[in-house]
Amino acid sequence: MSEQPWVSTKEAALLLGVSQRTVQNWVDRGKIKASLTMGGHRRLSREDVKKHLSTVHPLLTGNDETFVLPAINSDTTLRVLIVEDDYAILRLCELQFSHFSVPHQLFLATNAYQGLIMVGKYQPHLIFTDLKMPHIDGLHMISEIIKMPEMKHTKIVIVTGLETREIMKMGTMPDGVMVLPKPIPFNTVETILYQQANAIKAATDNASTPYDAAD
């Protein structure tokens, strides 16, 4: 399912993380272009909204020169990495994940290069990645990740709008990698978070249990 080229002021507000009235004010000031429907409703270009997002949310600009790595909150908190070159989708994920009840720390990367840097620094327990990205595609990034011994327990989920035949043309899918469609099914994503958080807790509990040697 392809994205519509136009969004309402309400949808734009969700993507930008501001109030609907703020979006309306930006339109009135000419900061974001809009057109009117026959019914008098404003419609904003999705591309214009994406461009404006990069000015109101510096974390998602994709500018490697200003790319700053955040600190880890806790060694035991579920660490989740999202790699996606569409800033609007990243922003939507950030908003949706903030409503999840599963404790986690979220890291965002706008390309596979940033994603690999974050993997090396944070060793995330769970990775969601797009496939079609500039320079390094998602499958190549995944192939590099699965070579890392310290990442053997990390769950990788591909989130893509590509059809199965298009994915197959890109290369062989590694074993154990899950594929989700776009638009992103966030109910399924939350379930995956629960499962991975429980798996981490079980592994931590087992590691902390003393071994009783037989007499």
C-alpha positions in Angstrom: 0.0 0.0 0.0 1.6 3.3 -1.1 1.5 6.5 0.9 -0.8 9.3 -0.2 1.1 12.4 -1.4 -1.2 14.6 0.7 -1.9 14.7 4.4 -4.4 16.6 6.5 -3.3 19.1 9.2 -4.2 16.5 11.8 -2.0 13.9 10.2 0.8 16.4 9.7 0.6 17.3 13.4 1.0 13.7 14.4 4.1 13.3 12.1 5.7 16.5 13.4 4.8 16.0 17.0 3.0 19.3 17.4 -0.6 20.4 17.8 -2.9 20.7 14.9 -3.2 24.5 15.6 0.6 24.8 15.3 0.5 23.2 11.9 -2.3 25.6 10.8 -0.2 28.5 12.0 2.8 27.3 10.0 0.6 27.0 6.9 -0.8 30.6 7.5 2.8 31.9 7.7 3.9 30.1 4.6 6.3 27.7 6.3 4.5 24.7 4.9 2.6 24.8 1.6 -1.0 23.7 1.5 -4.0 23.6 -0.8 -7.7 23.6 -0.2 -10.1 20.9 -1.1 -13.6 21.6 -2.5 -14.9 21.4 1.0 -12.4 24.0 2.3 -10.1 21.5 4.1 -6.4 22.0 4.0 -4.2 19.4 2.4 -0.4 19.5 2.9 2.2 17.9 0.6 3.7 14.9 2.4 7.1 15.9 1.0 6.8 19.4 2.4 5.9 18.0 5.8 9.0 15.7 5.7 11.2 18.7 4.8 9.8 20.7 7.6 10.3 17.8 10.0 14.1 18.0 9.4 14.0 21.6 10.7 11.9 21.0 13.8 13.6 17.7 14.8 17.4 17.9 14.4 17.8 14.3 15.6 16.3 13.1 12.4 18.0 15.3 9.9 20.3 12.6 8.7 23.3 15.0 8.8 26.3 12.8 9.8 28.2 15.9 10.8 25.8 16.6 13.7 25.1 13.0 14.5 25.5 12.6 18.2 25.3 9.2 20.0 23.1 9.2 23.1 24.0 7.4 26.3 22.6 4.1 27.4 20.0 4.4 30.2 20.5 0.9 31.7 22.3 -2.3 30.8 19.1 -4.3 31.5 16.6 -2.1 29.6 15.4 -3.4 26.3 17.4 -1.5 23.6 15.6 -1.0 20.3 17.1 0.4 17.1 15.0 1.7 14.2 16.8 2.2 10.9 14.7 4.1 8.4 15.5 6.9 5.9 12.0 8.3 5.8 12.0 11.0 8.5 8.3 11.1 8.8 8.1 7.3 9.5 10.9 7.7 12.1 8.9 10.4 13.8 5.7 8.3 13.7 7.6 5.4 15.2 9.0 7.6 18.0 5.5 8.8 18.9 4.0 5.3 18.8 6.8 3.7 20.8 6.4 6.3 23.5 2.9 4.9 24.1 4.1 1.3 24.6 4.0 -0.1 28.1 7.2 -2.2 27.6 10.2 -0.4 29.2 12.7 0.3 26.5 15.3 2.8 25.2 14.8 3.8 21.6 17.6 4.6 19.2 16.9 6.1 15.7 19.2 6.0 12.6 18.4 7.6 9.3 20.6 5.3 7.2 22.4 1.9 7.4 25.8 3.6 8.1 24.4 5.2 11.2 22.7 2.0 12.1 25.9 0.0 12.0 27.6 2.7 14.2 24.8 2.3 16.8 24.9 -1.5 16.6 28.6 -1.4 17.5 28.1 1.0 20.4 24.8 -0.2 21.9 24.4 -3.8 20.9 20.6 -3.4 20.6 18.4 -6.4 21.6 15.9 -5.6 18.8 16.4 -4.0 15.4 13.7 -2.8 13.0 15.0 -1.8 9.6 13.9 -0.7 6.2 15.4 -2.4 3.1 15.7 0.3 0.5 18.1 3.0 1.8 20.8 5.1 0.1 24.4 3.9 -0.1 24.0 0.7 2.0 20.7 -1.2 1.8 19.1 -3.0 4.7 20.1 -6.5 3.6 23.8 -5.6 3.5 23.5 -4.0 6.9 21.9 -7.1 8.3 24.6 -9.4 6.8 27.2 -7.3 8.6 25.3 -7.5 11.9 24.9 -11.2 11.9 28.6 -11.6 11.5 29.1 -10.0 14.9 29.3 -12.7 17.7 27.9 -10.3 20.3 24.8 -9.8 18.2 23.8 -13.5 18.0 20.8 -13.0 20.3 19.5 -9.9 18.7 16.2 -10.1 16.9 16.0 -8.4 13.5 12.8 -7.3 11.9 12.5 -5.9 8.4 9.8 -3.4 7.8 9.2 -2.7 4.1 6.7 -1.7 1.5 8.3 -4.0 -1.0 6.5 -7.1 -2.5 8.0 -10.5 -1.8 9.4 -10.8 -5.4 11.1 -7.4 -5.0 12.7 -8.5 -1.8 14.0 -11.7 -3.4 15.7 -9.7 -6.1 17.7 -7.9 -3.5 19.3 -11.1 -2.1 18.9 -14.0 0.2 17.0 -13.4 3.4 19.0 -14.5 6.5 17.5 -17.1 8.7 15.4 -15.9 11.7 14.8 -12.5 10.2 11.1 -11.4 10.4 9.4 -9.3 7.8 6.6 -6.8 8.5 4.7 -4.8 5.9 4.2 -1.0 5.7 2.0 0.7 6.9 3.7 -0.6 10.1 1.4 -2.8 12.2 2.2 -1.3 15.6 0.2 -3.8 17.5 2.4 -6.5 16.2 5.5 -4.4 16.9 4.4 -4.0 20.6 4.0 -7.8 20.8 7.5 -8.3 19.5 8.8 -5.9 22.2 7.1 -7.9 24.9 8.5 -11.1 23.6 12.1 -9.8 23.4 11.9 -8.1 26.8 10.7 -11.4 28.3 13.6 -13.3 26.5 16.1 -10.8 27.9 14.7 -11.1 31.5 14.8 -14.9 31.3 18.4 -14.9 30.0 19.4 -12.4 32.8 17.7 -14.5 35.5 19.4 -17.7 34.2 22.8 -15.9 34.2 22.3 -14.8 37.8 21.3 -18.2 39.1 24.3 -19.9 40.8 25.3 -23.3 39.4 25.0 -26.1 42.0 27.6 -28.7 41.2 26.8 -32.3 41.9 28.5 -33.9 44.9 
